Structure formats: C-alpha cells, structure tokens
Amino acid sequence: MKKMNGHMFLLFLLLLFPSTVFALIINFSGGIITKLISEDATDETQLTLMTLSGVTAGQTPTCDLNPSQTEFWVKLDPSTAKYGVYLKAMPNLDFNTKSTYSLVVECTDGVSTTQETFTVNIDKNKSPTISNLHNYTTLETSTTSTGTLVFTAIATDPENDQLTFTMDCYVLSIIATCPYEIFDSGEIVTTSGFLGYSVGSYDLRITVADSHNNQIGPRSLTVTVTGLNTAPVIDNNIQSYVPVVLENSALGSSVYQVTITDPDVGDVHTYSATFTPSTASNYFSIDSSTGLVSTSTTTNIDYDTMSFSSCTAEVTVSDGSASDTKTLTINIANVFEAPSFAKTIYTLSGPEAAAGTSFGTPKYDVTDPDGDSVTYGVDCPTFNINPTTGEVTLSINYDRDDTSVASSVTCGVTVTDGTMTSTAVLEVLIYTINDNSPQFTQNSYEFHISPYDTIGTILGTVTATDADIGSHGVVSYNVRSGSFSGNFGIDTSGNLYLKTAVNDTIAGTTVSVLLRAYDEDGKRDHVNVDFVIQATTTTSITTTTDRNLTFFESSANVAWFSALMIILLGLGIFLAIEAYRSHIFFKICSSCNECKLPKRRKFDLHNDLDDSDEYEDRTPSPNPITPVSSTSADLGWSAWNNTDKTQNFSL
C-alpha cells in the first residue's frame, strides 16, 4: 500500500511539473573519454566538446573542472555554444613529471549536479637522431684557414624540435684545446689556420639535444691534418735571465736579444710581444724581424711616475705556420731625482690686511720621484710661508689705500728634499677692501637762507672724505631726516639746494636736517645742518660763501621800495596841487565880502586848477569874489585839512 502511495505521489509530481528532469548527464563527443597529447604542445587546443541531457526546464547549466587545473580548463565553444575541455596555451607539460591527468568535469543547472572524468595522457617527446656519425675527414694545412668548413652533422627530430649541438675535442683520448667549433646547423668549421700546428689528428665528440633535453651522442668525427710544419723554439735562457733597465735610460736602448732554433731551414720568422701590464708597451718594444727587445724611441722611462717597477713580455716567434711563446721579465731601477713643482707659476689673491693674515695655500702638486719629504721657502719680505704646508701669510701690515703700495707682489717659491731644490714663481694679487667709513670735515654746518630763494638755489656745500681708494672711496650723500628734510636736497658734490620753497611763515626761525654721507657698502657718517631762515624785512640770501645780501640785492626789497617811492611821489604832487588851489581861492575871496567855497574837483595827477571850477551849488563863481577874513580863511583851511579831504568848506 505504501509503495502504491509512493508511485502515486511521483505520478502527481509528473502531472504537476511535466517538464522536470531529475538526472543531469554529461556526454563527451563521440563517447571518447581519453585523449593523448604531446608534451611538446604549446598552443591552446580543444580536447573534446560536451552535450548535456536531463537539464531542468528553465535552467542554464554551467560546467567547470573540479578541482581546477593549471594546464587545462573548461569553457564554452563560441561556435557551437557547447562546453569543451581545453588545453591551455604554454602548459609546460613534462612526461617525466606527470604523464596522466584525470580531469573531473562538473556541471550543474542549479537543481541537479553531475560529474564525469576525462583522462589526458601525455605522449613523451622522442629523441633526435644523427644520421652521418660516426665518421672521419681530412684537412690539408696549406688550404685550410679560419672558417673553413670541415664537416656537417645531419640530425633529425620526430617532433621537429629545435636542436642544439655541442662538441668536445680530444687528442690521444685527452681533452684538448679545439681549433674547431660547431653550430646548431650541424656545421663544423675551423677557428684558425693550421700553419704551425703540430697535432695531426683530432677526435671530435658531438652530442645533439632537443628542446626537452632529450639527447643523443656523443658521436665521433675524426679529423686528420696533413702537411704539418715544425714550429720554431725560443731558447729557454729568456726565462732565466732578467734584464734591469735604469730610469731615464736613452731612448731606443737594447734590453734583450731573443734567440731561437728551427729545424725547417729557410723559414722566415716574425717576432711579437705582449706586455703585462699593458702600459709597459709604452716603454718597451720588440723588433719584429730580429727579436731585439729595446726601450721606447718616444717615451722616457720614469720610475717615479710609472705604475710598475717590473713587467713581463710574452714573446712569440712564428715561421708563418707554427710558433712558440716564452716569457721575458724586465725590471726597472730607480735613480735619485729632485722634487719638482707641477707648474712654473702660481697665483694667490687676498685683501689688504694685517700681518699674519693667510692668503691660502697654492695647489703646488709637488712631486718627489724618490718619495722624500719636502719643505717650502719664499724669497720676498712681504710674505712668510709655512715650510711644511706651503701656506702663505702676510709678514707686514699691507694697506692698499696707500697709493704707493703695489697691487701685486711677485716672489720666488722653492721646494727642497734637503739635497735638491726646485723653484717656481708665486704671484700674489692684493686687492682693496672697504675698510674705512666716510667722515664729514666738520662736526656741524650752518647756512643762512631767504624765504624768497627759488627752487634749485645752492644753499651751501658740505664735504665728507673716505680714506679708501677706488670705488670704495666714492662718497654719496642724502638728506636723512628732519621736519623740513623734504625742502632740501644734496647732489653728489655735497651741494645743498632748495627742493621745495620755504614758506615765509617760518622766516626768522632755524630749521635743522640730518645729512648722511655713505659709500658703496653702506658705511656712513652723519652731520646736522642748521638753516637760518632770515626775516622778510631783512631778507638775505645765503650764498655758497655764507655772505648776507645787501638791501638792494634782494629783488623783494627792490619791489616794495619802488612801490613806496611811487606812492610818496603821488602824494607830493597831490599836496602841491591842493596848496596851489588854496592860494587862488583865498586871493579871490579877498576882493569880496562873502563867497562860497568852490566845490573840490576830482583830482588826479593830470588835472590843473582853472577858472572853470564849479561851486558847491553848481553856480559859477562870482566875479569878483569878496575875500573873507584871514581868520575865517584860516579856519576854513584848517577844518578842511583836518577832516576827510572830500568835505566842503563853509565861511
């Protein structure tokens, strides 16, 4: 009953979800689950494709390796949209390390998961083969030179791997220096000609390997050399006799004669030498025809400057086919010499200064070929020299501001090792320094000026001096401070001048300013200058000699004085005219008993009295006019004269 119920439940699920599949299955292409690949594979390669069945409806399956692999992976094939198993590019497969891979492919559709194993077997790389060894060949010395093709080894590889050849050289079964080389193409060539070689047969042992280091060999190639020559031999005496060469030996002096033996009569021999150290070739040479070793014909042997006191010469003699080499040792002997300066003239410079001041130490670069200690000396009284270091110091106070003192001193400087001495010239340049300040020649100055002085007027001169010579002694001036400093200026000669007019409201007072004298380095002195502003009634103009102006030397005084004189002259004329009029009036009035005073005329300097004057009531004057009494006349004149001059007289 329970079993029947289970089937019914399953039937119910199938009716409810008719598209549901409960088993996901991986199918490899062609049913092949094993693949053989070469360990030489380098490219990415598809090993198999997969189809999936039993995928749950509505689900998208995914596949991968579990576990993942360095050399393989699973991914979608873009052309078929199916998953495939792939070999990765450059997998570095090695049969000897791992020959089989069991790849577990795992797929899931989110509902069901399944696995299948795909096996990859690694095919071991096969070794190359050499088809033409063992073998032999023959060379003729007269026709063989460097680079001559001796033989070509032929090798093949089943996988067409890159092949590499190596070769060792044996003489009588003993490994030896080989006059041949082999290339990866299998070509064997000579590295030199065989003239002078005494070995007649070489056994070349050749090995070839592929990129997996699978190799075959060695295989042998025997090379026989015909037409060999007997080599010349240098006498062994060269190795026991050590010539000694004195420094400063004459150029081209003989050192050693190389001698040889050669059974091949008629051979022409050539000599050469390789010197150690290599710089010895600057001092020695060998005659290529005679084998005579000599000193250089151009470079002197100086024991004290050479980097070596002994050298060797690898002397080689060749008959054109064969050669021999032996070693000659040469010693160089020292000869006592004097110390010497590197230069003939040395220069120092320094400022004027007190005795004991150091001027430094020239870079003498004194060398003593014998390595002796040296001392210095100097032959002029102006300087001392430290005998050990060569430092130069002043022996006297040296003041360049004294124009009789020289700007340079030339001395002889010596160096000695106690026995021998060398001399050079020492030239010392001594330059001036700004060691003095400007000084005003007076402690203070006073100048008199007028409030009417015009701008630019020279008010006076001050002087400051500087004991330095040259540009250090050039003095400049400026008005430093003071309430009226803006009114005054000073030029480079010390002339004080008016920059801004002085207001006459300060006439009769004294103003002060502070002057500064300074040099190019700012060394300075100060002085007070008082300007006495003269009163306007006694205006005087201060000259550069401090003399007061006379009254009529002032243009202002002349102006107001002239105006005053004109006023006084006009007043005099006016009074004269009035006096004349009064005289006529009283004369007329004396002839009558009563009369009226004439009206005062408008008066100016151009009018004169005449009979046309009108009376005060604008009636003509009666004729004759009765004169008034002298008393009344006097009273009337007095009244007119003591009141406003425009009033009328009444009798």
Buried (B, 14 or more C-beta within 10 A) or exposed (E): EEEEEEEEEEEEEEEEEEEEBEEBBBEBBEEEBEBEBBBBBEEEBEBBBBEBEBBBEEBEBBBBBBEEBEBBBBEEEEEEEBBBBBBBEEBEBEBEEEBEBEBEBBBBBEBBEBEBEBEBEBBBBBBBEBEEBEBBEEBEBEEBEEEBEBBEBEBEBEBEBEBBBBBEBBBEEEEBEBBBBBEEEBBBBBEBBBBBBEBBEBBBBBBBBBEBEBBBBBBBBBBEBEBBBBBBBBEEEBEEEEEEBBBEBEEEEEBBEBEBEBEEEEBEBBBBBBBBEEEBBEBBBBBEEEBBBBBBEEEEBBBBEBEBEEBBBEBBBBBBBBBBEBBBBBEBEBBEBBBBBEEEEBEBEBBBBEEEBBBEBBEBEBBBBBEBEBBBBBEBEBBBBBBEEBBBBBBEEBBBBEEEBEEEBEBEBBBBBEEBBBBBBBBBEBEBBBBBBBBBEEEEBBBBBBBBBEEEBBBBBBBBBBBBBEEBBEBBBEBBEBEBBEBBBBEEEBBBBBBEEBEBEBBBEEBBBBBBBBBBEEBBBBBBBEBBBBEBEBBBBBBEEEEBBEEEEBEBBEEEEEEEEEEEEEEEEBEEBBEEBBEBBBEBBBEBEEBBBBBBBEBEEEEEBEEEBEBEEEEEBBEEBBBBEEEBBEBBBEEBEEEEEEEBBEB
